[in-house]
Amino acid sequence: MPDSAASRTQREWLSLVTARVRDAHVRKPFYVDGSLDLVSLCRVLSQQGLTTALVRDRDAHGAERLGMFTTTDLRDALLRPQPPAALAVREVARFDLVEVHPDAELFEALWLMVRHRVHRLLVREGDAVLGVLGQLDLVSFVANHSHIVALQIDEATSVVELQRAAGRIDAMIALLFEGGIHVDRIARTVSELNARMFARLWALLAPPALVANSCLVVMGSEGRGEQILKTDQDNALLLRDGVEIEGLDRITARFSAALAELGYPPCPGGIMLSEPRWRQPLAAFRATLTGWVHAADPDGPLNLAIFLDAIAVAGDARLLHEARAHLDLILAGSDAYLARFASAADQFNEGGGWWARLTQRHDEQPLDLKKLGTFPLVHGVRALALRHQVRATGTLARLQALVAQQQLDAALARDLGEALHALMALKLAHQLRQVRAGQAPDNRVRPAELSTLERDRLQDALGIVRRFRELLRQRFRLDTL
């Protein structure tokens, strides 16, 4: 049951007083010389999109000193008789800066701001200035953790900095889930942050010519926007025909390795752009798609299923659109292939034994939430979307499009959406318990570990999935295969 507003507020303040300064968004230092005039300074700040600068200067005795200039100082400077072009920044900047250590608690930072009546603190570790902590950034840390992570991703200049942001995504997931935020909203937030993470990493590692002449895509649950905790990498790279990039193998290998450093494990099946089959020019990839459909490749339907969830996260998205258009063309009239493709939704059918097991409170044999629930649901919807040329990638968006085309009953679509969210929530709760226990997260839950409410929700969700499987058998005539 969701917490009350009072409980959420209490937890937000608990997050504030236990978090450290380095956990918030510390803006990187931007320096100017104390002799710079105010007009030139404002021009530089405008070009950089900044409102604050650190001022390097020397005092009357020649000793080095560090000050800060903000737009508030500009306001005060405009009240002076001298024109701004005649004023050096040292004449209006403040040099009595209040400092805070990056490991200090955020509560201490807030206390310093209140005590000294300032809105910004200099964050210093020894002789190193790490940046500036603003009051708005501190408050934003409590009000919107995802916004802070997004800023950290966008401003990262190294894999190490992205690693810190990736770790904060995991912490944010637990905070949101324990705060009663709906699992769909968590998934959408995480999906957006992950997409920004992949795009930023690609920009750091790939030369501009490669970024401009390719399309980086993520696939599987990441592409559908239904991934929460980090799992295997599923990505690919479509290249513009005729473009040669020196060192492409090295660049893509480094990208896959860097994702592993960020906590996204390599795909055991090699579905990563570091593998040549998932890194091809558009013409060659069109031929690969044709082979998946018309050749006797046993992995063809699986590879196609993964690709159908692809979304562009960097580069020229038109390359992905062209690949999808080719797929629609070669699938026209391929009813036999579509039936074989849809039949995968039944590959993990365990009969009705799970129903009885869920009624046994002490059953220690695990149930696989993915095999029993999410995969048949997601893949069945994917198969219907492919048959009716629905380009949406998310399961909910596909359901809505199928209802709009009158290819699926609205009540069943609603039930399937609710079942998917129930399964995602059960899986996330299970995996967070595993993480807290120091275990690797998986999809296998034991009925004995579920509460009565969780067992009831799982029964309802799997019942809906069972009904949907029956519909798929009828629509694709799977019993005749």
C-alpha positions in Angstrom: 0.0 0.0 0.0 1.4 3.4 -0.9 2.8 5.5 1.9 1.0 8.6 3.1 2.2 12.0 2.0 3.6 12.6 5.6 5.6 9.4 5.4 7.0 10.3 2.0 8.0 13.7 3.3 9.7 12.1 6.4 11.6 9.7 4.2 12.8 12.5 1.9 14.2 14.4 4.8 15.8 11.2 6.0 17.4 10.9 2.6 18.7 14.5 2.9 20.2 14.1 6.3 22.0 10.8 5.6 23.2 11.7 2.0 26.6 13.3 1.4 27.5 16.4 -0.6 29.1 14.4 -3.3 25.7 12.6 -3.8 24.1 15.8 -4.9 24.7 17.7 -8.1 28.0 19.6 -7.6 28.5 22.0 -10.5 31.9 21.8 -12.0 34.2 24.8 -11.4 34.4 27.5 -14.1 37.2 30.0 -13.6 37.8 33.6 -14.7 40.5 36.0 -14.0 39.8 38.8 -11.5 40.8 41.5 -14.0 38.1 40.6 -16.5 35.5 43.3 -17.0 31.9 42.6 -16.3 30.6 42.9 -19.9 33.2 40.4 -21.1 32.4 38.1 -18.2 28.7 38.2 -18.9 29.4 37.4 -22.5 31.5 34.4 -21.5 28.9 33.2 -19.0 26.2 33.5 -21.7 28.3 31.4 -24.1 28.8 28.7 -21.5 25.2 28.8 -20.3 26.3 29.6 -16.7 25.2 32.0 -14.0 28.2 31.6 -11.7 32.0 31.8 -12.0 34.9 31.3 -9.7 37.3 34.2 -9.7 41.1 33.7 -9.5 42.8 36.8 -8.1 45.5 38.1 -5.7 44.9 40.3 -2.7 46.8 43.5 -1.8 49.7 41.4 -0.5 50.0 39.3 -3.6 48.6 36.2 -2.1 46.3 34.0 -4.2 42.7 34.2 -3.4 39.5 32.6 -4.8 36.2 34.4 -5.1 32.8 33.8 -6.6 30.7 35.9 -9.0 26.9 35.4 -9.4 24.1 37.2 -11.1 23.2 38.7 -7.7 26.6 40.4 -7.8 25.8 41.7 -11.3 22.6 43.2 -10.0 24.5 45.1 -7.3 27.2 46.2 -9.8 24.6 47.8 -12.0 23.7 50.2 -9.1 27.3 51.6 -9.1 28.1 54.8 -10.9 30.8 53.1 -13.1 29.6 51.4 -16.3 29.9 47.6 -16.2 32.6 47.7 -18.9 34.8 49.7 -16.6 34.4 47.3 -13.6 36.7 44.4 -13.0 35.0 41.3 -11.7 37.4 41.4 -8.6 35.6 44.7 -7.6 32.2 43.0 -7.2 33.0 39.3 -6.5 32.8 37.9 -3.0 36.0 36.3 -1.6 34.7 35.2 1.8 33.6 31.9 0.5 32.0 29.3 2.7 33.5 25.8 2.0 32.2 22.3 2.6 33.9 18.9 2.2 32.4 16.5 -0.3 31.9 13.8 2.4 30.0 16.2 4.7 26.3 15.4 5.2 23.9 17.4 3.1 22.2 18.5 6.3 25.5 20.1 7.3 25.6 21.9 3.9 22.1 23.2 4.4 23.0 24.3 7.9 26.0 26.2 6.5 23.9 28.0 4.0 21.4 29.1 6.6 24.0 30.1 9.1 26.1 32.2 6.7 23.1 33.4 4.6 24.5 32.2 1.3 23.0 30.2 -1.5 26.2 28.5 -2.7 29.0 26.6 -1.1 32.5 25.9 -2.5 33.1 22.2 -2.4 36.8 21.5 -1.7 38.7 18.4 -0.9 42.1 19.3 0.3 43.6 21.7 -2.2 41.3 20.5 -5.0 38.2 22.5 -5.7 35.5 20.1 -6.9 32.9 22.7 -7.7 29.9 24.6 -6.3 26.9 23.3 -4.5 23.9 25.5 -5.0 20.8 25.7 -2.7 18.5 24.8 -5.6 20.6 21.8 -6.5 20.5 20.7 -2.8 16.7 21.0 -2.7 16.4 19.3 -6.1 18.3 16.3 -4.7 15.4 15.7 -2.3 12.6 16.7 -4.6 13.8 14.9 -7.8 16.6 12.4 -7.6 16.2 11.4 -11.3 16.8 15.0 -12.4 20.1 15.1 -10.5 21.2 11.8 -12.1 20.3 13.1 -15.6 22.4 16.2 -15.0 25.3 14.0 -13.9 25.0 11.9 -17.0 24.8 14.8 -19.4 27.9 16.5 -17.8 30.0 13.4 -17.4 33.4 13.6 -19.1 34.6 10.1 -18.4 33.5 6.5 -17.8 34.3 6.9 -14.1 31.8 9.8 -13.8 29.2 7.7 -15.6 29.8 4.9 -13.1 28.8 7.2 -10.3 25.6 8.1 -12.0 24.9 4.4 -12.8 25.2 3.6 -9.1 22.8 6.4 -8.2 20.2 5.0 -10.6 20.2 1.7 -8.6 19.8 3.6 -5.4 17.0 5.7 -6.9 15.1 2.6 -8.0 15.0 1.2 -4.5 13.9 4.6 -3.1 11.1 5.0 -5.6 9.8 1.5 -5.2 9.9 1.6 -1.4 8.1 5.0 -1.7 5.1 3.4 -3.4 5.8 4.8 -6.9 4.0 2.7 -9.6 6.4 0.2 -11.3 5.5 1.6 -14.8 6.7 5.1 -13.7 9.9 3.7 -12.3 10.5 1.7 -15.5 9.9 4.8 -17.7 12.3 6.9 -15.5 15.0 4.3 -15.6 14.6 3.8 -19.3 15.1 7.5 -20.0 18.1 7.6 -17.8 19.6 4.5 -19.3 19.1 5.9 -22.8 20.9 9.1 -21.8 23.6 6.9 -20.2 24.2 5.0 -23.5 24.1 8.1 -25.6 26.6 9.9 -23.4 29.0 6.9 -23.3 28.8 6.6 -27.1 29.6 10.3 -27.5 32.6 9.9 -25.2 34.0 6.9 -27.0 32.9 7.3 -30.7 34.4 9.9 -33.0 31.8 12.5 -34.4 32.0 10.9 -37.9 30.9 7.6 -36.5 28.1 9.1 -34.4 26.8 11.0 -37.4 26.9 8.0 -39.8 25.4 5.4 -37.6 22.4 4.6 -35.4 23.0 3.1 -31.9 20.0 1.1 -30.8 19.1 -0.7 -27.6 16.8 -3.7 -27.8 14.9 -6.2 -25.7 13.3 -5.0 -22.4 15.5 -1.9 -22.6 14.1 -0.9 -25.9 10.5 -1.6 -24.7 11.1 0.7 -21.7 10.3 -2.2 -19.3 13.8 -2.8 -17.9 14.5 -1.6 -14.3 17.5 -3.3 -12.6 20.4 -3.7 -15.0 20.6 -7.0 -16.9 22.4 -8.2 -20.1 23.4 -5.8 -22.8 21.1 -5.9 -25.9 22.4 -3.3 -28.4 23.3 -3.0 -32.0 24.8 -0.5 -34.5 23.5 0.3 -37.9 26.0 2.0 -40.2 25.4 4.2 -43.2 26.3 2.3 -46.4 29.6 3.2 -47.9 31.0 4.8 -44.7 34.4 3.4 -43.5 35.4 4.2 -39.9 39.0 3.5 -38.9 39.3 1.4 -35.7 35.6 0.5 -35.6 36.3 -2.9 -34.0 38.3 -1.3 -31.2 35.7 1.5 -30.6 32.7 -1.0 -30.3 34.7 -3.4 -28.1 35.5 -0.5 -25.8 31.8 0.5 -25.7 30.7 -3.0 -24.7 33.5 -3.2 -22.1 32.6 0.2 -20.7 28.9 -0.8 -20.3 30.1 -3.7 -18.3 32.0 -1.3 -16.1 28.8 0.7 -15.6 27.0 -2.5 -14.4 25.4 -3.7 -17.6 26.7 -7.3 -17.9 27.8 -8.6 -21.4 25.1 -10.6 -23.2 25.8 -14.3 -23.0 24.4 -14.7 -26.5 26.6 -11.9 -27.9 23.8 -9.5 -28.8 26.1 -6.5 -28.6 27.5 -4.1 -31.2 31.0 -5.5 -30.4 29.9 -8.6 -32.4 30.0 -8.2 -36.2 26.5 -9.6 -36.8 25.1 -6.8 -34.6 27.3 -4.1 -36.3 26.5 -3.9 -40.0 25.9 -1.4 -42.8 22.2 -0.9 -43.6 22.3 -2.9 -46.8 24.0 -5.9 -45.1 21.6 -5.7 -42.2 18.6 -5.8 -44.6 20.1 -9.0 -46.0 20.4 -10.3 -42.5 16.7 -9.5 -41.8 15.7 -11.4 -45.0 17.7 -14.4 -43.8 16.1 -14.4 -40.4 12.7 -14.6 -42.1 13.2 -16.8 -45.2 16.2 -18.9 -44.3 16.2 -21.9 -42.0 18.2 -20.1 -39.3 17.0 -21.6 -35.9 18.0 -18.3 -34.2 16.1 -16.2 -36.7 12.9 -15.8 -34.8 14.7 -15.0 -31.6 17.0 -12.5 -33.2 14.0 -10.9 -34.9 12.1 -10.7 -31.7 15.0 -8.8 -30.1 15.3 -6.4 -33.0 11.6 -5.6 -33.0 12.1 -3.9 -29.6 14.9 -1.7 -30.9 14.8 2.1 -30.3 17.4 4.6 -31.4 19.4 6.3 -28.6 22.1 8.1 -30.6 23.0 8.9 -34.2 20.7 8.9 -37.3 17.4 7.3 -36.4 16.4 7.1 -40.0 18.7 4.1 -40.4 16.5 2.2 -38.0 13.3 3.3 -39.7 14.6 2.1 -43.0 15.5 -1.3 -41.6 12.0 -1.6 -40.1 10.4 -0.6 -43.4 12.4 -3.4 -45.1 11.1 -5.9 -42.5 7.5 -4.9 -43.1 8.1 -5.5 -46.8 9.5 -9.0 -46.6 6.9 -10.1 -44.0 3.9 -9.2 -46.2 1.9 -12.4 -46.6 4.2 -14.5 -44.5 1.5 -16.1 -42.4 3.4 -19.3 -41.9 6.5 -17.5 -40.6 4.3 -15.3 -38.3 2.8 -18.4 -36.8 6.2 -19.9 -36.1 7.3 -16.6 -34.7 4.2 -16.4 -32.3 4.7 -20.1 -31.2 7.6 -19.0 -29.0 5.1 -17.7 -26.5 4.2 -21.3 -25.7 7.7 -22.7 -25.4 7.8 -22.4 -21.6 4.3 -23.8 -21.0 4.3 -25.7 -17.7 0.7 -26.6 -17.7 -1.5 -25.7 -14.8 0.8 -27.0 -12.1 1.9 -23.5 -11.0 -1.7 -22.8 -9.9 -1.7 -25.6 -7.2 1.8 -24.6 -6.1 0.8 -21.1 -5.4 -1.8 -22.3 -3.0 0.8 -24.2 -1.0 2.4 -21.8 1.5 5.5 -23.8 2.0 6.5 -24.7 -1.6 10.2 -24.0 -1.9 10.5 -24.9 -5.6 11.0 -21.6 -7.6 8.7 -20.3 -10.2 10.3 -18.4 -13.1 8.4 -15.1 -13.5 9.8 -14.5 -16.9 9.1 -17.9 -18.4 5.7 -18.3 -16.9 4.5 -14.7 -17.2 6.4 -11.8 -18.8 7.8 -13.6 -21.8 4.6 -15.2 -23.1 2.8 -11.9 -22.5 5.4 -9.6 -24.1 6.2 -11.9 -27.0 2.5 -12.6 -27.7 1.8 -8.9 -27.9 4.9 -8.5 -30.0 3.7 -11.2 -32.5 0.3 -9.5 -32.9 2.1 -6.1 -33.4 4.3 -7.6 -36.0 1.4 -9.2 -37.8 -0.5 -5.9 -38.0 2.5 -3.7 -38.7 2.5 -1.8 -35.3 5.8 0.0 -35.0 5.5 0.8 -31.3 8.0 -0.9 -29.1 6.6 -0.8 -25.6 4.1 -3.5 -24.7 1.5 -1.0 -23.4 1.8 1.1 -26.6 1.4 -2.0 -28.7 -1.7 -3.0 -26.8 -3.2 0.5 -27.3 -2.4 0.4 -31.0 -4.0 -3.1 -31.4 -7.1 -1.9 -29.7 -7.3 1.1 -31.9 -7.0 -1.2 -35.0 -9.8 -3.4 -33.4 -7.4 -6.3 -33.4 -7.7 -6.8 -29.6 -10.5 -6.5 -27.1 -10.1 -3.4 -24.9 -10.9 -5.3 -21.7 -8.3 -8.0 -22.5 -5.7 -5.3 -23.3 -6.4 -3.6 -20.0 -6.0 -6.9 -18.2 -2.7 -7.7 -20.0 -1.3 -4.3 -19.0 -2.2 -4.8 -15.4 -0.8 -8.3 -15.4 2.5 -7.0 -16.9 2.8 -4.4 -14.2 2.0 -6.9 -11.5 4.7 -9.2 -12.8 7.2 -6.4 -13.1 6.5 -5.3 -9.5 6.8 -8.8 -8.1 10.0 -9.3 -10.0 11.5 -6.0 -8.8 10.5 -6.6 -5.1 12.1 -10.1 -5.4 15.3 -8.7 -7.0 15.7 -5.9 -4.5 15.5 -8.4 -1.7 18.2 -10.4 -3.4 20.4 -7.4 -3.8 20.0 -6.5 -0.1 21.0 -10.1 0.7 24.1 -9.8 -1.5 22.7 -12.2 -4.1 22.7 -11.9 -7.9 19.1 -10.9 -8.9 17.1 -13.4 -11.0 13.6 -14.2 -12.1 12.9 -17.2 -9.9 10.6 -16.7 -6.9 9.6 -19.3 -4.3 5.9 -19.3 -3.4 6.9 -19.7 0.3 8.6 -16.3 0.2 5.6 -14.5 -1.2 3.0 -12.8 1.0 -0.6 -13.7 0.6 -1.2 -10.6 -1.4 1.7 -11.3 -3.7 0.5 -14.9 -4.3 -3.0 -13.6 -5.1 -1.6 -11.0 -7.6 0.7 -13.6 -9.2 -2.2 -16.0 -9.6 -4.4 -13.4 -11.2 -1.6 -12.3 -13.5 -0.7 -15.8 -14.6 -4.4 -16.5 -15.1 -4.6 -13.6 -17.6 -1.5 -14.8 -19.4 -3.0 -18.3 -19.7 -6.1 -16.8 -21.3 -3.9 -14.8 -23.7 -2.1 -17.9 -24.7 -5.3 -19.5 -25.7 -6.1 -16.4 -27.9 -2.7 -16.7 -29.6 -3.3 -20.3 -30.4 -6.5 -19.4 -32.1 -5.2 -16.3 -33.9 -2.1 -18.0 -35.3 -3.5 -21.6 -35.5 -0.7 -22.8 -33.4 -2.3 -26.2 -32.8 -1.8 -27.0 -36.5 2.0 -26.4 -36.5 
